[in-house]
């Protein structure tokens, strides 16, 4: 079989389904059956293969817009974010969402609101006007979020945040389990004098602290009040907290392991340890949280940390949305908590001898 390339205005014209039908020697309806998922039971396997080979030879691709309109769908998902699109910290959530959507022949249209409620409402209205098949609302950090106006008019899922009114499904990290895992890294290495540094007035801090206390109870320990320092979430917070715990304190009375609110706090702890002449991990072990890209693996020593499942949250939120779109039924209003895995590097060692 030989294909004919048509030209218009000096350029190659895109092949149509009718071109495929002519080349394969079948009806136009038969081609439609193959590319609309209706070939089973209507066409023989041989005819289907002939059509696919003709399409490949011509470089034919079905028109996604036209196909979506026939199904009252556009194959586009809206993604409204608070600050993710402008932040270097949570880009993996976007990548996970876009890759999952692409694998299911959907595109993601992203709007970043900067946490402005008016902008969020406008973004949802604009996405609805563009007839997206559903909308994900995603946050940079775990929090309870206002449900933008109009979001209930389509299929919707929250990612890395919880709807204030509990009216929509959400995909979030299993923060309490993550806090347990962070502490267990130190406990399993033999540490019994363990502190926690950093944290904000937010859900993540509260849940990680609960997990931290859970882990200590499993070995018969209670967290010392003076060793839980809620100093903030930046490098300076880790530096300040570590100095309060370590500076001028005899070796047998200071913590040998520190769990940090995030990797930036851990960087501050490592800086303080270096200033005080403490070897990490021989004299002090440090565990971070987030597995922050372009940072955790490049600290000295490379940081053992608990990874936030940003990519998995994006993938799972899209999967929930696509399942709802395909079934025509809203996803159940539940909260899915995804595992926060430990990433082992060089900042944790055995507890030093007494």
Beta strands, then each sheet from edge to edge (+ up, - down):
strand 1: 7-8
strand 2: 11-12
strand 3: 76-81
strand 4: 107-112
strand 5: 134-138
strand 6: 144-145
strand 7: 155-159
strand 8: 162-163
strand 9: 169-173
strand 10: 194-197
strand 11: 228-229
strand 12: 257-260
strand 13: 285-290
strand 14: 304-307
strand 15: 335-338
strand 16: 342-343
sheet 1: 1+ 2-
sheet 2: 4+ 3+ 5+ 7+ 9+ 15+
sheet 3: 6+ 8+
sheet 4: 11+ 10+ 12+ 13+ 14+ 16-
end
